[in-house]
Amino acid sequence: WLVEDELKQRKKQGTFKGSFSPVCQFIGYQARCSVPSDFDSDYAYTLGATSSMLAASGKSGYMAIVSDLSQPVQKWRAGGVPFTAMLSVPASTASGSFQPRPVIFPHRIDLDGAAFKLWCSQREQCAKLEMYENPGPIQMSGPSAAHVSYTIMAKFSYLRELEELRKHLSAVHTRCRPGCDPRTVRVARQSLATLNQILDELMGPSEAIEQREK
């Protein structure tokens, strides 16, 4: 509200002729979280710069992403993912009693992941002892300034994995050209069909779709 009051005063004085409409925002999580570290700042700067590049190139409907966060900043890989690639919309029922709503399936905790296994190894001690640690209010320098959480360190490189996947698909396309061995085509077709069935199972249950009555 300080900005609104200031602009009202300037408009009375004739030094401001524009318009201003304040919008209140609830920043509960941001207000309760720790002071940003050097890593947090670099990550936010990178997301902002990537978003501006997507907007400047006309890529609307994209979400900025940054991969390889466990590596030094110079090795981070930035990009954009269309929201439609993350959405899933089930087919409407024959009765038409509800209209499916596009949703992004939440990612469940990987119980076999390195981060969760590390937590399990310390869970009993956390229940019995006081193991809370706070690096302090100043985290722009010092040993914890560039520290990356175990959850991020345990993740694979998303963009690098996509690049490797495209290479494998391109190799299959090169091998399965007219004139190749029929056995090669048969094995590739059956393998890809099985892979697509597995991917369909990973898409999530249909009941997770939020349904809205017409």
C-alpha positions as CSV (number, residue, x, y, z in Angstrom):
1,W,0.0,0.0,0.0
2,L,3.0,2.4,0.4
3,V,3.3,2.6,-3.4
4,E,-0.4,3.4,-3.8
5,D,-0.2,6.1,-1.2
6,E,2.9,7.6,-2.8
7,L,1.4,7.7,-6.3
8,K,-1.8,9.3,-4.9
9,Q,0.3,12.0,-3.4
10,R,2.3,12.5,-6.6
11,K,-1.0,12.7,-8.6
12,K,-2.2,15.4,-6.3
13,Q,1.1,17.3,-6.9
14,G,0.8,16.8,-10.6
15,T,4.0,14.8,-10.9
16,F,2.3,11.6,-11.8
17,K,-0.4,11.2,-14.5
18,G,-0.6,7.4,-14.9
19,S,-2.8,4.8,-13.3
20,F,-1.9,2.2,-10.7
21,S,-4.0,-0.7,-9.4
22,P,-2.4,-2.6,-6.5
23,V,-3.0,-6.4,-6.4
24,C,-2.6,-8.2,-3.1
25,Q,-0.6,-11.4,-3.1
26,F,-0.4,-14.1,-0.4
27,I,3.3,-15.1,0.0
28,G,2.9,-17.5,3.0
29,Y,5.5,-20.0,1.9
30,Q,7.9,-17.3,0.9
31,A,7.5,-15.4,4.2
32,R,8.1,-18.6,6.3
33,C,11.0,-20.0,4.3
34,S,14.7,-19.4,4.9
35,V,16.7,-16.5,3.5
36,P,17.7,-17.4,-0.1
37,S,21.2,-18.9,-0.6
38,D,23.6,-18.2,-3.4
39,F,22.2,-21.3,-5.2
40,D,18.6,-20.1,-4.8
41,S,19.5,-16.7,-6.3
42,D,21.3,-18.2,-9.2
43,Y,18.4,-20.6,-9.8
44,A,15.9,-17.8,-9.7
45,Y,18.0,-15.6,-12.0
46,T,18.3,-18.4,-14.5
47,L,14.6,-19.1,-14.5
48,G,13.8,-15.5,-15.0
49,A,16.3,-15.1,-17.9
50,T,14.9,-18.2,-19.5
51,S,11.4,-17.0,-19.2
52,S,12.3,-13.7,-20.8
53,M,13.9,-15.5,-23.7
54,L,10.9,-17.7,-24.2
55,A,8.6,-14.6,-24.2
56,A,10.9,-12.7,-26.6
57,S,10.9,-15.6,-29.0
58,G,7.1,-15.8,-29.0
59,K,7.0,-19.1,-27.1
60,S,3.8,-18.6,-25.0
61,G,2.4,-21.4,-23.0
62,Y,5.9,-22.7,-22.0
63,M,7.3,-23.3,-18.6
64,A,11.0,-22.4,-18.1
65,I,13.1,-25.2,-16.7
66,V,16.7,-25.6,-15.7
67,S,18.5,-29.0,-15.6
68,D,21.8,-30.2,-14.2
69,L,21.4,-28.2,-11.0
70,S,23.8,-30.3,-9.2
71,Q,26.6,-29.1,-11.5
72,P,28.3,-25.7,-11.5
73,V,26.2,-22.9,-12.8
74,Q,28.3,-22.8,-16.0
75,K,27.1,-26.3,-16.8
76,W,23.4,-25.7,-16.2
77,R,21.1,-26.4,-19.1
78,A,18.0,-24.2,-19.6
79,G,15.0,-24.7,-21.8
80,G,11.2,-24.6,-22.0
81,V,8.5,-27.2,-21.8
82,P,5.0,-26.6,-23.2
83,F,2.2,-26.9,-20.6
84,T,0.2,-29.1,-23.0
85,A,3.0,-31.7,-22.8
86,M,2.3,-32.1,-19.1
87,L,-1.5,-32.1,-19.3
88,S,-3.7,-35.2,-19.5
89,V,-7.3,-35.1,-20.5
90,P,-9.4,-38.3,-20.4
91,A,-12.1,-39.1,-22.9
92,S,-15.6,-38.0,-22.0
93,T,-18.1,-40.6,-21.0
94,A,-20.9,-41.8,-23.3
95,S,-23.5,-40.3,-21.0
96,G,-21.8,-36.9,-21.0
97,S,-22.6,-36.3,-17.3
98,F,-19.2,-34.7,-16.6
99,Q,-16.7,-32.7,-18.5
100,P,-13.1,-33.8,-17.9
101,R,-10.7,-31.0,-16.8
102,P,-7.1,-30.9,-18.0
103,V,-4.7,-31.5,-15.1
104,I,-1.1,-32.1,-14.5
105,F,-0.5,-35.3,-12.6
106,P,1.4,-34.7,-9.3
107,H,4.7,-36.5,-9.0
108,R,4.7,-39.0,-6.2
109,I,7.7,-39.4,-3.9
110,D,10.2,-41.9,-5.4
111,L,10.4,-44.5,-2.6
112,D,13.4,-46.1,-4.4
113,G,15.2,-42.8,-4.9
114,A,18.5,-41.8,-3.3
115,A,17.0,-38.9,-1.4
116,F,14.2,-40.9,0.2
117,K,16.6,-43.7,1.1
118,L,18.9,-41.1,2.8
119,W,15.9,-39.9,4.8
120,C,15.0,-43.4,5.8
121,S,18.6,-44.0,7.1
122,Q,18.2,-41.0,9.4
123,R,14.5,-41.1,10.2
124,E,14.8,-43.0,13.5
125,Q,17.5,-40.6,14.8
126,C,15.3,-37.6,13.7
127,A,12.5,-38.9,15.9
128,K,14.6,-39.3,18.9
129,L,17.2,-36.5,18.7
130,E,17.2,-32.8,17.8
131,M,18.9,-32.8,14.4
132,Y,17.6,-29.5,13.0
133,E,20.3,-27.4,11.4
134,N,20.1,-23.8,10.2
135,P,23.1,-22.3,8.4
136,G,22.1,-18.8,9.6
137,P,20.5,-15.7,8.0
138,I,23.5,-14.9,5.7
139,Q,24.0,-17.6,3.0
140,M,25.5,-15.6,0.2
141,S,29.0,-16.7,1.2
142,G,30.5,-19.5,3.2
143,P,30.4,-23.3,3.1
144,S,26.7,-23.5,2.6
145,A,26.2,-20.7,0.0
146,A,26.3,-23.0,-3.0
147,H,25.0,-26.1,-1.2
148,V,22.5,-28.2,-3.2
149,S,19.8,-30.2,-1.5
150,Y,20.0,-34.0,-1.6
151,T,16.8,-34.1,-3.5
152,I,18.3,-32.1,-6.4
153,M,21.6,-34.0,-6.2
154,A,19.8,-37.3,-6.6
155,K,17.9,-36.3,-9.7
156,F,19.1,-37.2,-13.2
157,S,19.7,-34.6,-15.9
158,Y,16.2,-34.1,-17.5
159,L,17.4,-32.3,-20.6
160,R,20.4,-34.6,-21.1
161,E,18.1,-37.7,-20.8
162,L,15.7,-36.2,-23.4
163,E,18.7,-35.7,-25.7
164,E,19.9,-39.2,-25.3
165,L,16.3,-40.5,-25.9
166,R,16.2,-38.6,-29.2
167,K,19.5,-40.2,-30.2
168,H,18.2,-43.7,-29.5
169,L,14.9,-43.0,-31.4
170,S,16.9,-41.6,-34.3
171,A,19.1,-44.7,-34.3
172,V,16.0,-46.9,-34.5
173,H,14.6,-44.8,-37.4
174,T,17.9,-45.2,-39.2
175,R,18.0,-49.0,-38.7
176,C,14.3,-49.6,-39.7
177,R,14.4,-48.3,-43.3
178,P,12.9,-49.9,-46.4
179,G,15.1,-52.8,-47.3
180,C,16.3,-53.7,-43.8
181,D,16.0,-57.2,-42.3
182,P,12.3,-58.0,-41.5
183,R,13.5,-59.3,-38.1
184,T,14.8,-55.9,-37.2
185,V,11.5,-54.3,-38.0
186,R,9.6,-56.9,-36.0
187,V,11.8,-56.6,-32.9
188,A,11.7,-52.8,-33.0
189,R,7.9,-52.7,-33.5
190,Q,7.2,-55.1,-30.6
191,S,9.7,-53.4,-28.3
192,L,8.2,-50.0,-29.0
193,A,4.7,-51.3,-28.5
194,T,5.6,-52.8,-25.2
195,L,7.3,-49.5,-24.2
196,N,4.2,-47.5,-25.0
197,Q,2.1,-49.8,-22.9
198,I,4.4,-49.3,-20.0
199,L,4.3,-45.5,-20.5
200,D,0.5,-45.6,-20.6
201,E,0.6,-47.3,-17.2
202,L,2.9,-44.5,-15.8
203,M,0.5,-41.8,-16.9
204,G,-1.5,-42.2,-13.8
205,P,-5.0,-43.5,-12.9
206,S,-8.0,-42.1,-14.6
207,E,-9.7,-41.4,-11.3
208,A,-7.0,-38.8,-10.5
209,I,-8.6,-36.6,-13.2
210,E,-10.6,-33.8,-11.6
211,Q,-14.1,-33.9,-13.0
212,R,-16.6,-31.0,-13.2
213,E,-20.3,-31.4,-13.6
214,K,-21.8,-29.6,-16.6
